[in-house]
Amino acid sequence: MKGERANARRRGSVLVFILVLIVLISVLSMRLIEEGVREINHLSQFHRRDDLRLHAYSALDVAVGVLNEFKLVEGKLYSPAQGWGDPMAYSGVLPIDPAVTWSVRLIDESAKVSISKVNEKDLVSLFAVMQADDDSLIDEDDGQPFYDSMMDWVDGDEEERDEGAEDDYYEGLDNPYFTPDKKINNFEEFRMIKGFSHDPEDPEDSGIFFDEQGNETINMKNFRDSFSFFNQGPVNINNASPFLKKFLCGDDERLYEDLMEGPVAGSGEPYYVNPNEQNIMALRGNRSISIATSATMFRVEVTVRRGNANFQIHAVLSSASTLAPRPSRSSSGGQKLKYPFRVLSIRENENLVD
């Protein structure tokens, strides 16, 4: 009897050991399966993105085709009111894959002022308006420190302007750095320039672009919407931001109201076509900024989605006629290829191109 009990205990112990081992192996197997599924999902995201990349560039080509069609038919592009504002809806083209959705946003980059071509008087006035905020009285002198700091940032000398800042100032900061001595080429660079970010030691005369938390102010948004690092030509007044229109009008409130209403009813169009119309001529007398009525440069934002995967393209395109000519490329048949727009900048899966 004792031997049988001992054998029974041994068999029971072996059975318990086997059961524990099975549970352990099951847990490990489940973990391995979960890790494998995560890895497969991770790798498949890249595969789906490569696939979505093709859809994104297809959407970009459709948008370019729509712009070119309107340009060929109407001669010039003035405003989205012509019909090219939503190129995907106009074209009626859908993705080949029904699970894919795409959208294209067109922004008239030529409706912005070239940063490199604004003179001192206009920039000082602009910064003074921003510094005054909602105050009714604007002191033009308030804009001079921001202009001086901006110029000291880009010039190649070490001579500090009256209200600017050179390397001596920036080296004394908690995180020191030097001035680049070259043109500003992106909006984020203004974070580094004296006065544009919030300075706790000088809160009254700083922070017009970035507040104490580092967030963009309404002035920075208006500046982004109104100024361009790409456009080197005149401003298309049809698509200019309300802030820019108001700035161009200066103190002439009546002119601003007329400009926002659009051309007179007799023109037959809701946008300006004639660059010599009375309201536009009046604008030229207020600021030293060239004004036009046609769109020649576009910012294109393409977003393609399928499930949780997405792909984005941000591009800046310019009419080839607005730039210096370049050698034509030939196809295999010997014919010259003429792409209607020149790509000035293109980035994938980034928020902005500047």
Secondary structure, DSSP 8 states (H G I E B T S, - for coil): -HHHHHHHHHHHHHHHHHHHHHHHHHHHHHHHHHHHHHHHHHHHHHHHHHHHHHHHHHHHHHHHHHHHHHHHHHSS---GGGTTSSHHHHH----SSTT-EEEEEEEEGGGSEEGGG--HHHHHHHHHHHHHTT-S---GGGGHHHHHHHHHHHSSS----TT---HHHHHTSSS------S---SGGGGGGSTTTB--TTSGGG--SSB-TTS-B-HHHHHHHHHEESS--S-EEGGG--HHHHHHHHTT-HHHHHHHHH-S-GGG-SSS---TT-HHHHHHHHHSS--EESS--EEEEEEEEEETTEEEEEEEEEEEGGGS-----EE-TTS-EE--SEEEEEEEES-S---
